[in-house]
Amino acid sequence: MDKEKFEEIAAQKETLKRIVENGIKFSINRSIKTRQKGLLGFLRPKIITQITEEYTIQQPTLGVLDRCSKVWLEFKLSELEGLEESKAMDAGYELAHRHAKDMALVLAMMVVGEAYFCDTEWGEKEIERLTDLFYHSIKPSQVFDLSLFISTASGLVDFVNSMRLMQMSDTTAPTNRIDEWSE
């Protein structure tokens, strides 16, 4: 590999590392109804106000990765393979119906992150609230972009490679060393 190609790959890796460390921010616009101010505010019609809430997804810890993986394991996309186009669309609609709430749940778990483990009762309520909010607010194109970041930030490939490395070192380590020391 030539030096320029190596430097380009190193720069890409450094940029990716910086992006993953900083996390990704996204915002949601939603409408809320509020009562008008004043003494007779409860008699007047409610005012619809637009608010913007900003959320951040950080690189997950092993605990968060474990919780999200439990949901990811339930996704079954193999049903789309080998279907003709009209049946694939029907299967796609069925999968969207079945897993839309799961995608919102994963996003909520990633946003809450490690704070869930600090106060589990609060974490469960917050995940439930965010799941409902994301389910009704996030568009499919946003889900794709966020999923792409989550996939990169979760470091699942690195985690699996770490497991392989641990397994490899376990199988290549000499087993009779402890016996030699005890003599």
C-alpha positions as CSV (number, residue, x, y, z in Angstrom):
1,M,0.0,0.0,0.0
2,D,1.4,3.4,-1.0
3,K,2.0,6.1,1.6
4,E,-0.8,8.4,0.2
5,K,-3.4,5.7,0.5
6,F,-2.3,4.8,4.0
7,E,-2.5,8.5,5.1
8,E,-6.0,8.8,3.6
9,I,-7.2,5.7,5.5
10,A,-5.6,7.0,8.7
11,A,-7.3,10.4,8.2
12,Q,-10.7,8.7,7.6
13,K,-10.2,6.6,10.8
14,E,-9.3,9.7,12.8
15,T,-12.4,11.6,11.5
16,L,-14.6,8.6,12.3
17,K,-13.2,8.3,15.8
18,R,-13.8,12.0,16.4
19,I,-17.4,11.8,15.2
20,V,-18.1,8.7,17.3
21,E,-16.6,10.3,20.4
22,N,-18.7,13.5,20.0
23,G,-21.9,11.6,19.3
24,I,-24.6,12.8,17.0
25,K,-27.3,15.4,17.7
26,F,-30.8,15.4,16.3
27,S,-33.8,17.5,16.9
28,I,-37.5,16.8,16.9
29,N,-40.2,19.4,16.3
30,R,-43.5,18.7,17.9
31,S,-46.7,20.5,18.7
32,I,-48.2,20.9,22.1
33,K,-51.4,22.5,23.3
34,T,-51.2,25.0,26.1
35,R,-53.9,27.0,27.9
36,Q,-53.9,30.7,27.3
37,K,-52.7,32.9,30.2
38,G,-54.9,34.9,32.3
39,L,-57.8,34.4,34.7
40,L,-60.1,33.1,32.0
41,G,-57.5,31.1,30.2
42,F,-59.2,27.8,30.9
43,L,-62.3,29.0,29.0
44,R,-60.4,30.1,25.9
45,P,-59.3,27.7,23.2
46,K,-55.9,26.1,23.7
47,I,-53.0,27.5,21.7
48,I,-50.9,25.1,19.6
49,T,-47.2,25.8,20.1
50,Q,-44.3,24.3,18.2
51,I,-41.3,23.3,20.3
52,T,-38.0,21.8,19.3
53,E,-36.2,19.3,21.5
54,E,-32.6,18.2,20.9
55,Y,-31.2,14.8,21.7
56,T,-27.7,13.3,21.5
57,I,-26.7,9.7,20.8
58,Q,-23.3,8.8,22.3
59,Q,-21.1,5.8,21.8
60,P,-22.8,3.1,24.0
61,T,-21.3,1.3,26.9
62,L,-21.4,-2.5,27.0
63,G,-24.6,-2.4,29.1
64,V,-26.4,-0.2,26.6
65,L,-25.1,-2.3,23.7
66,D,-26.4,-5.4,25.5
67,R,-29.9,-3.9,26.0
68,C,-30.1,-2.7,22.3
69,S,-28.8,-6.1,21.0
70,K,-31.8,-7.8,22.7
71,V,-34.1,-5.8,20.5
72,W,-32.0,-6.1,17.4
73,L,-32.1,-9.9,17.6
74,E,-35.8,-9.8,17.1
75,F,-35.6,-8.1,13.7
76,K,-36.2,-10.6,11.0
77,L,-35.5,-9.2,7.5
78,S,-34.8,-12.5,5.8
79,E,-38.5,-12.6,5.0
80,L,-37.9,-10.1,2.2
81,E,-35.3,-12.2,0.4
82,G,-36.4,-14.0,-2.8
83,L,-39.9,-12.4,-3.0
84,E,-41.2,-10.9,-6.1
85,E,-41.7,-7.1,-6.0
86,S,-45.4,-7.0,-5.2
87,K,-45.0,-9.5,-2.3
88,A,-41.9,-7.8,-1.1
89,M,-43.8,-4.5,-0.7
90,D,-46.5,-6.3,1.4
91,A,-43.8,-8.0,3.5
92,G,-42.1,-4.6,3.9
93,Y,-45.3,-3.1,5.2
94,E,-45.7,-5.9,7.6
95,L,-42.2,-5.5,8.9
96,A,-42.7,-1.8,9.2
97,H,-45.8,-2.5,11.3
98,R,-44.0,-5.1,13.4
99,H,-40.7,-3.2,14.1
100,A,-41.5,0.5,14.0
101,K,-42.0,0.6,17.7
102,D,-38.8,-1.4,18.2
103,M,-36.8,1.1,16.2
104,A,-38.2,3.9,18.4
105,L,-37.2,1.8,21.4
106,V,-33.6,1.4,20.3
107,L,-33.3,5.1,19.6
108,A,-34.7,5.8,23.1
109,M,-32.3,3.4,24.8
110,M,-29.4,5.0,22.9
111,V,-30.4,8.5,23.9
112,V,-30.9,7.6,27.6
113,G,-27.7,5.6,27.5
114,E,-25.8,4.8,30.7
115,A,-28.1,7.1,32.7
116,Y,-30.6,4.2,32.7
117,F,-28.4,2.2,35.0
118,C,-28.0,5.1,37.5
119,D,-31.8,5.2,38.3
120,T,-33.6,2.3,36.7
121,E,-37.1,3.5,37.6
122,W,-36.5,6.9,36.0
123,G,-34.7,5.2,33.1
124,E,-37.7,2.9,32.4
125,K,-40.1,5.9,32.4
126,E,-37.8,8.0,30.3
127,I,-37.3,5.2,27.7
128,E,-41.1,4.7,27.6
129,R,-41.6,8.5,27.1
130,L,-38.9,8.8,24.4
131,T,-40.1,5.7,22.6
132,D,-43.6,7.1,22.3
133,L,-42.2,10.5,21.3
134,F,-39.8,9.0,18.6
135,Y,-42.5,6.7,17.4
136,H,-44.8,9.6,16.6
137,S,-42.1,12.2,15.5
138,I,-39.2,10.6,13.7
139,K,-39.4,10.1,9.9
140,P,-38.0,6.9,8.2
141,S,-35.2,8.9,6.5
142,Q,-34.1,10.1,10.0
143,V,-34.2,6.6,11.3
144,F,-31.9,5.4,8.5
145,D,-29.3,8.2,9.2
146,L,-29.5,7.6,13.0
147,S,-29.3,3.8,12.5
148,L,-26.2,4.3,10.3
149,F,-24.6,6.3,13.1
150,I,-25.6,3.8,15.8
151,S,-24.2,1.0,13.8
152,T,-20.9,2.8,13.5
153,A,-20.8,4.1,17.1
154,S,-21.8,0.8,18.7
155,G,-18.5,-0.7,17.6
156,L,-20.1,-4.1,17.2
157,V,-17.4,-5.2,14.7
158,D,-14.7,-4.1,17.2
159,F,-16.5,-5.9,20.0
160,V,-16.8,-9.1,18.0
161,N,-13.1,-8.9,17.0
162,S,-12.2,-8.4,20.7
163,M,-14.1,-11.6,21.5
164,R,-12.3,-13.4,18.8
165,L,-9.0,-12.1,20.1
166,M,-9.8,-13.2,23.6
167,Q,-10.9,-16.6,22.3
168,M,-7.7,-16.9,20.2
169,S,-5.5,-16.0,23.2
170,D,-7.4,-18.5,25.3
171,T,-6.8,-21.3,22.8
172,T,-3.1,-20.4,22.0
173,A,-2.0,-20.0,25.6
174,P,0.0,-22.9,27.1
175,T,-2.1,-24.8,29.6
176,N,0.7,-26.5,31.5
177,R,2.2,-23.3,32.9
178,I,0.3,-23.5,36.1
179,D,1.4,-27.1,36.7
180,E,5.0,-26.1,36.2
181,W,4.8,-23.3,38.8
182,S,3.2,-25.4,41.4
183,E,6.0,-28.0,41.4
